[in-house]
Amino acid sequence: MSRRVLLGFLGLTLVILVALEIPLGVQNGRTERRNVQAKVERDAVALGSIAQDALRTSSRSQLRGVAAIAYRYRRDTGGRVILVDKRGLALVDTDPTTTVVESFASRPEIRSALRGVVASGTRPSKTLHSDLLYVAVPVASGGRIEGAVRITYPLSTIDARVRRYWLILAAIAGVVLAAAVVVGMRMAAFVVGPLRRVESAAAAVGSGSLDARAPEDSGPAEVRSLASVFNDTVTRVSQLVTSQRQFAEDASHQLRTPLTALRLRLENLERDVGSEGRADLEGALREVHRLGALVDDLLGLARSGATTVPAGSVELGRLARERIEAWSALAAERSVTLAADLDGETFARAAEERVRQVVDNFVENAVEASPSGGTVTLVARAAPPWVELRVRDEGRGLSAEDRERAFDRFWRGRAGEGSGLGLAIARSLAEADGGEVELVPGPEGGLDAVLRLRPDRSVDSPGSWLRR
């Protein structure tokens, strides 16, 4: 955004400079030509006035005086002066191309001047290989045309002055643009810096840090207002999340006590209930146990959505071996074997406790779904752009529709056991680390529960995600 602000400011400055300097440069070129033409015309008239008597009397001494003035003019201004008589023969030429008397009677401007008409304009010069500005004026005495004076002035001299003026304008534009860069960078820092801090605060809040706040004392008034509104919103969200978590914990605590008391009362009734009522009592106990598990799962779900544990580096292979050891006793009771299929070291960027809860949920479901003598396999591998931890069972699996609904809250498949919140909690925990979960058919039947997480690229790992 800083670059866009700076480029926008420079673009506006450049448009203003172009709008101002190009017309100024063009007008200067035109003014230079008009001024030089008017000056040359005045000089020609003045030289013609000086040469009147010399042309009328044909006095050589007077012609030499005129010639001296013409040569001095040539030296001072660079203009070529030609004085011709009424036949068009050159009497004075400050830049002769030949030593003999040259006739200029065929030149259009000389013919016009000898007819009493002032001629001016520009024409190309083959000898100088550039354009010339010319002015030819008649020299008259007593109403009779005695000759003409022509002054030619190289436009290259005018062009040099015009180019010099353009260079001055370019230098001014460069200085203005350099100043605009400095001002633009300061403006961008003034506007974008506070916005970036608001963005950083928003990112921190999005990652679960509800204590993050944007500074409200820097930047333009609009940015300060945005930061204030953002902070108020985060404060309200934090209060709502805290209230929700507190409610879940309080509700869980309050429900556990009567449920425990109810379970104890039902268990105490076992001595007094006859065989005809024992089935109903056992059913009631099962429902109480299920309610207790449901309360615990509801608390876990509320906490998973409000977790603020920061992400770190997790080696999935090590965590898989750890969970195999933790669940080996339960698996042995169910005559299920736990195995590992690990692809070297696979590092993920996540909170280890959240990953552990997801894997525990997958392993528990897999053990329950596996037949006696079956195998549950934990697979850790790189699958760019993710790293994966899969839990495969050899059970009956799920249909495509059931796999799609399995992560819905309170949905229960297979035998209809459990609270229906385990996979919903697993998905919430995975999303807290920027990951995802999915159920897919196993390669040899059964179900493949997949946890995908972002790789930890800060670790120098031989994992295949580095070899893209």
Beta strands, then each sheet from edge to edge (+ up, - down):
strand 1: 80-85
strand 2: 90-93
strand 3: 119-125
strand 4: 130-141
strand 5: 144-154
strand 6: 312-315
strand 7: 337-342
strand 8: 347-350
strand 9: 375-383
strand 10: 386-392
strand 11: 436-441
strand 12: 447-453
sheet 1: 2+ 1- 5+ 4- 3+
sheet 2: 6+ 8-
sheet 3: 7+ 9+ 10- 12+ 11-
end
